[in-house]
């Protein structure tokens, strides 16, 4: 499969997707998002791929939605075509883990895309923001919702109402990103984390991801009950038997991802 707006490659059990519209700082247009969705679905189908990484360039993860494509659209246009919902949220449907490796600008839709991923590793030059208010609109791909859940109401309201950006260290202190690394180490750090995840039981990894995601959707009591049931269910997997027996026998487990 060939792509015009992204680049993909496979490194071991990791699928790497690089957003590639350098002339516009990887601004997200319909074509790019359709290609991104196709690449994610491709890696989801490949049984040998067990983790994915989405990244951009040193200057920009993604500078936001492509305003030149949106400037003349009407309410009817965006409503009837189901803008955002139709093709921008494929990453949220991935059962395999997806890591965002963010350098440079992650603004508007770029920040929202990063937040759709399971966690964010940021370069020390990364900047995050939801500046949609500056062009007369508001976030529409989860910016007011995921951002608020990640960093709290006061900080999210500040960002959405003023359009201010966070540098990498602020994003780390706020809990938006999981770690910050030097720019020249960003991709290596993300690929190493992805390879580590991919080295574990694919079954166990998916169960862990599903349980953490549920924490955002339910009460503590219901979430703990859900966690408990998934943990119980894991005892029906081949990998649980192999993992525990390998630990007792002091050997490396041979995962079957089942």
VEXKOLGU-812583 format. One line per 2 residues: for each residue x, y, z of C-alpha. Coordinates in steps of 0.05 Angstrom, whole numbers. Layout:
residues N
X:Y:Z; ...
END
This chain:
residues 258
0:0:0; 27:68:-20
16:133:18; 25:206:-1
18:240:67; 49:190:115
108:142:115; 105:73:146
156:21:164; 162:-41:207
217:-51:258; 211:-120:288
143:-125:322; 133:-49:320
96:-11:266; 120:60:256
77:114:224; 108:182:207
63:240:189; 93:271:127
68:338:102; 131:378:118
112:438:76; 53:453:124
83:426:189; 42:362:182
-25:398:183; -80:347:186
-124:344:125; -175:293:104
-127:255:59; -74:248:114
-125:225:165; -154:173:117
-84:147:104; -69:145:178
-132:105:190; -113:57:135
-43:47:163; -70:35:233
-119:-16:207; -63:-50:168
-20:-56:230; -79:-79:271
-90:-137:222; -16:-158:221
-8:-210:276; 67:-199:279
58:-125:297; 43:-117:371
54:-43:383; 53:21:341
87:89:343; 60:153:311
110:210:301; 122:271:257
184:312:243; 234:347:289
195:412:278; 124:387:283
84:327:305; 24:362:274
9:436:274; -66:425:275
-122:416:226; -109:443:156
-146:509:160; -142:520:85
-186:458:76; -236:480:129
-242:555:121; -304:556:76
-341:496:103; -411:508:131
-448:476:188; -484:431:139
-419:410:107; -385:388:172
-449:359:202; -469:318:142
-399:291:128; -393:276:203
-327:314:206; -277:285:256
-320:225:273; -318:196:203
-244:187:196; -203:222:251
-211:174:309; -184:108:283
-128:108:335; -180:105:391
-206:40:360; -138:5:361
-134:-53:410; -58:-55:404
-20:0:441; -4:64:404
51:111:428; 56:183:405
128:207:396; 121:283:395
173:334:374; 160:407:358
89:431:350; 29:390:373
-27:441:366; -102:435:358
-116:370:322; -44:350:330
-49:355:406; -115:317:402
-85:262:359; -28:254:409
-78:249:466; -117:194:429
-54:151:434; -42:109:495
14:152:520; 59:208:496
135:211:496; 157:282:483
222:312:457; 249:370:497
227:419:441; 154:396:441
98:446:450; 25:427:462
-36:472:454; -109:479:436
-109:547:401; -175:538:363
-205:598:399; -156:642:360
-191:623:294; -261:630:320
-278:558:338; -262:505:391
-230:436:396; -271:382:364
-230:319:367; -230:311:443
-189:372:462; -236:397:515
-249:327:541; -184:287:540
-143:348:559; -188:361:619
-183:289:642; -107:290:633
-89:356:667; -152:380:704
-204:433:692; -165:496:711
-105:482:666; -148:456:608
-194:517:613; -133:562:613
-106:529:549; -172:528:512
-193:599:530; -126:634:521
-96:589:468; -30:586:507
18:528:494; 55:483:542
128:467:534; 151:396:545
169:404:618; 102:437:634
67:380:597; 106:330:639
91:365:705; 17:370:686
13:295:670; -1:304:596
62:266:575; 95:205:606
167:225:595; 211:278:562
276:262:526; 326:300:484
303:311:412; 358:267:383
335:209:427; 260:215:416
249:162:364; 297:113:395
262:122:462; 193:111:432
215:51:391; 250:20:451
187:28:494; 145:-1:437
193:-60:429; 190:-73:504
114:-74:502; 115:-119:440
161:-168:476; 106:-185:526
44:-227:517; -1:-192:467
-61:-219:506; -36:-189:571
-19:-123:539; -89:-115:510
-121:-133:576; -79:-80:612
-96:-27:560; -170:-43:563
-171:-38:639; -134:29:641
-180:58:588; -241:37:628
-217:81:686; -237:142:644
-307:116:631; -334:92:697
-334:99:773; -278:73:817
-321:15:843; -343:-6:773
-272:2:746; -242:-41:801
-295:-94:788; -279:-91:713
-205:-98:728; -218:-157:774
-258:-194:720; -204:-182:667
-151:-207:715; -193:-269:729
-203:-279:654; -128:-276:642
-122:-342:680; -157:-374:621
-101:-353:573; -43:-396:550
5:-339:562; -13:-333:636
6:-406:646; 70:-398:606
89:-333:640; 81:-358:711
113:-425:697; 172:-391:663
180:-346:724; 181:-405:771
229:-443:726; 274:-382:718
271:-381:642; 248:-334:588
174:-343:570; 155:-365:500
92:-324:487; 38:-350:441
-2:-286:447; -64:-326:464
END
